[in-house]
């Protein structure tokens, strides 16, 4: 690269100063502002702007809301502007009260550019956008961990109930049945029968609890089996009939994807049950061009998605979140009087598996 | 069961006397069906949806009454349950009941069934009506003797 001439460099520097979106301030050793570029003048309130030019050494404090130290998000302790320690640090984070956008985080740097006259340059770069991106990323990551932890914990308790509590109870029921052949006492037999009935129901309750937490079928046998038993349970518990169509048979997907599909379907069914006022719901599951597609459809009363939610609205949000976690898309179509349709599409291509 | 008792007839008769819009009787199934609790008989029903429902101890009307052995009174379903929780009581929903009362049906000191009476509109189940219902249950229905204590 050819070194630019002094003239050219000068004009480039002026352009940088005039047009940069970064705010640039020049300060002399007393802390009086020598110059500020348009971007800088743009963020500072006009009153403070005047004070800055007048050389009030604390003028910057009028707009500064502290910098981020190791211990605090915003602090004035050991102020970067008055102490000289900060000059060795390439950049730090500072919060400014801006003219029309409120308190905004900036990446700031403060350097001595003229040793003789102690002239320092203070440069600011808006971090709002980065912060939002980072926050979103963090949130997604957290959500993923929370959901994973939740599923794992459910799985653990569910297994425990199914494998140990239910098993032990089962042995007790069997023992009780054997007891019946050891006596001819009618009263005793009657009592035993009652106890047997009670314990059998208890056993079912525990099994139901286990399945409701997380169906073992989902891990052991896959979506198809888990769906079928879930639908049977919904029918038994609530009298809601589910017409189920699928072309998957016994195909398996990654644990994460199967969980998402199962939970979204569960939530959608619960919504239909709560709000749609229907007797039947249609569920279809199919794979097409590396996309696994789930639809849950009812011909109920429907609703206007723009309206305030009747419940908490968290259910829909949760479905959306779950879909996003596996790179899928979630959509809901509903019209008053025309029923509701929930559509979930999740990519299941080979390349996706490794990611 | 040796002598088949006509629960249906008895239930229809009780409804006639007490004037409920809807009455139902939940009983325990036999051993082949794992002793689950189901609404077995109904009088004044709109449809048969409730027959699909397998009740679970501690859930729904029959489940609660069955587990606790205590009567349940919802004079105003709308005020006491709320629309968002209605799905937990499928029989209220499918039979469009506005007010219900349910009492346990005892047999040899065990809850053996649940008797439910409800109105769709107009009348409400109150403490008095619940007491009436309890009296009927205590007299026994079918071959269930209604005895809460073995020695009574």
Interface residues (C-beta under 8 A of the other chain):
Chain A: X190 X194 X196 X197 X198 X200 X201 X202 X204 X205 X208 X235 X236 X237 X238 X239 X241 X270 X273 X274 X279 X310 X311
Chain B: X28 X31 X34 X35 X36 X37 X49 X50 X52 X53 X54 X56 X57 X58 X59 X83 X84 X86 X87 X90 X94 X108 X110
